[in-house]
């Protein structure tokens, strides 16, 4: 699914919903690969949802998926290896770029850059696999996602205001 189709689908789903269901959708859509908070926050705020409530719902959704991935990473990696024959060491594409950031700058920098380079899901799996300390990974990814949520909400509000749409 292309990003433009994902954005249209996110917008359509949010427009069709009403009331608190919209924020529940933001929560769920923030968990979906290729949508994540990076797409759902600007779309939701553009549709007139409250920026703070949108940010909280998206943050909660993305942190939930990070905690689930970290908690079940052993099973997920075993399943991946069994079905793909992969040895678990990504070297190219988005995963390769994310791993190179990890090797050069460590967990703290990766927590802020990884979600952009590889997406939240892959960033969480790479971090917990390479670092091996699930609690530490979960804490730093939560901090990174919190920072991105603030940036996305503020940027969306500022962008809509600059365009005269808010």
C-alpha positions in Angstrom: 0.0 0.0 0.0 1.4 3.4 -0.9 1.7 6.2 1.5 -0.8 8.3 -0.4 -3.4 5.5 -0.3 -2.8 5.0 3.4 -3.3 8.7 4.0 -6.6 8.7 2.0 -7.8 5.6 3.9 -6.9 7.2 7.3 -8.7 10.4 6.4 -11.8 8.5 5.1 -11.9 6.3 8.2 -11.6 9.3 10.5 -14.2 11.3 8.6 -16.7 8.5 8.7 -16.3 8.0 12.4 -17.8 10.3 15.0 -17.2 11.4 18.6 -14.8 9.4 20.7 -14.6 6.7 18.1 -12.4 9.0 16.1 -9.8 9.1 18.9 -10.0 5.3 19.3 -9.3 5.0 15.6 -6.3 7.3 16.0 -5.1 5.0 18.8 -5.5 1.9 16.6 -4.1 3.5 13.4 -1.0 4.7 15.2 -0.2 1.0 15.7 -0.5 0.1 12.0 2.7 -0.1 10.0 2.9 2.5 7.2 0.3 4.6 9.0 1.8 5.1 12.4 1.7 8.5 14.2 3.6 10.1 11.3 0.5 9.9 9.1 -2.4 9.7 11.5 -1.6 12.8 13.5 -1.4 15.3 10.7 -4.5 13.8 9.0 -6.5 13.8 12.3 -5.6 17.3 13.2 -6.3 18.4 9.6 -9.8 16.9 9.9 -10.4 19.1 13.0 -9.7 16.6 15.9 -8.4 18.2 19.0 -4.6 18.3 18.7 -3.8 17.3 22.4 -6.3 14.4 22.4 -5.0 13.3 19.0 -1.4 13.4 20.3 -2.3 11.5 23.4 -4.2 8.8 21.5 -1.5 8.4 18.8 1.2 8.3 21.5 -0.7 5.7 23.5 -1.2 3.5 20.4 2.5 3.7 19.3 3.8 3.0 22.8 1.4 0.1 23.2 2.8 -1.5 20.0 6.4 -0.9 21.1 5.7 -2.6 24.5 4.0 -5.5 22.8 6.9 -5.9 20.3 9.5 -5.7 23.0 7.6 -8.1 25.3 7.2 -10.7 22.5 10.3 -10.1 20.5 11.8 -13.6 21.0 8.7 -15.2 19.6 8.3 -12.7 16.8 12.0 -13.1 15.7 11.7 -16.9 15.8 8.6 -16.8 13.7 10.3 -14.4 11.2 13.3 -16.6 10.9 11.2 -19.8 10.5 9.1 -18.3 7.7 11.7 -16.2 5.9 14.9 -18.1 6.4 16.5 -14.8 7.4 19.2 -14.8 10.0 17.8 -11.7 11.7 20.7 -9.4 10.6 19.2 -6.7 8.3 21.9 -5.1 6.1 20.0 -3.3 3.4 17.0 -1.0 2.9 15.3 0.7 5.9 16.4 -1.9 8.3 20.0 -1.6 7.2 20.0 2.2 7.6 18.5 1.9 11.0 21.1 -0.7 12.1 23.9 1.6 10.8 22.5 4.4 13.0 22.4 2.1 15.9 26.0 1.0 15.4 27.3 4.5 15.0 25.3 6.4 17.7 23.7 3.8 20.1 20.3 3.3 21.6 19.6 6.9 22.7 20.0 8.4 19.2 18.4 5.4 17.6 15.3 5.9 19.8 14.8 9.3 18.1 15.9 8.4 14.5 14.9 4.8 14.3 11.1 5.4 14.0 11.7 7.7 11.0 14.3 5.4 9.3 12.6 2.0 9.8 9.2 2.6 11.3 8.2 2.1 14.9 7.8 -1.7 14.6 11.1 -2.5 13.0 12.9 0.0 15.2 11.6 -1.7 18.3 12.6 -5.1 17.1 16.0 -4.0 16.0 16.6 -2.1 19.3 15.6 -5.0 21.5 17.5 -7.5 19.4 20.7 -5.5 19.3 20.6 -4.1 22.9 19.2 -7.1 24.6 17.7 -5.0 27.5 14.0 -4.8 26.9 13.2 -2.4 29.7 15.9 0.1 28.6 14.8 -0.2 25.0 11.1 0.4 25.9 12.0 3.4 28.0 14.1 5.1 25.3 11.7 4.3 22.5 8.9 5.8 24.6 10.9 9.0 25.1 11.7 9.1 21.4 8.0 8.6 20.4 6.9 11.2 22.9 9.3 13.7 21.3 8.0 12.8 17.8 4.4 13.1 19.0 5.0 16.6 20.3 6.8 17.6 17.0 4.1 16.1 14.9 1.3 17.8 16.8 3.0 21.2 16.9 4.1 20.9 13.3 0.5 20.0 12.2 -1.1 22.8 14.1 1.5 25.3 12.9 1.2 24.1 9.3 -2.5 24.3 9.3 -2.3 27.8 10.8 0.2 29.0 8.3 -2.1 27.7 5.5 -5.0 29.5 7.1 -6.9 26.3 7.6 -7.3 26.3 11.3 
